[in-house]
Amino acid sequence: MAEGLRERKKRETRQRISDIATGLFLEHGFMNVTIADVAEAADVSVNTVYNYFPAKEDLFFDRSEGTVEQLSRWVRDRDAGESAARAVLRELRAEVEAVSPRVGLMEGYDRFMRCVQEAPPLRSRLWSMRQEIHAHLEQTLRGETGAPAGDPVPDLMAGQICWIHRTVFEAIGREMVAGRAPRDVSREALLLLDGIEELLSDRVLGYAVRGTERPAPV
């Protein structure tokens, strides 16, 4: 269905508030900018900002929408004969090889990471997001393999796969903060992915292979 005028204006307003807030956070630091500052710069009321973003952290992480479901999407979309972990490794390699901003390989990502490092509320929100990613992936693996509720394996495997994802992102963030060029960091991240794959056990690399996993219970 075509987007209506009212919906388009709401989307544009939300995006404008988010863009202005991001600029303020990166220039002045997350802790030094208030919702009132954002509202004034965007020429809207404080209540309007809160209508779109219930918390200040939501403004900062607005562009991370869909992050919680990303690993689950990669797993659900894995190729025939491909395991859950190998699907994630493949997708990460593709993003890194493309020097994609989606994995932090972009000019200016160092400012984003410094903002997070300097703000305890943002570090806390990032930790919470990682827990959500893990929980979401666990449920996906449980559904994909038909594992019963008491089976601990999906949780353990989700932990391993999340470790892959987190390790790559943290390494990229660390190098970008150090002032490295995105293409140089990309090359090193590809080597890191090779090392990660070598460390993973056959059981992890062979878990939830499409076409061989148990059917989900009816």
Order of alpha helices (4+ residues) and beta strands (2+ residues): alpha-alpha-alpha-alpha-alpha-alpha-alpha-alpha-alpha-alpha-alpha
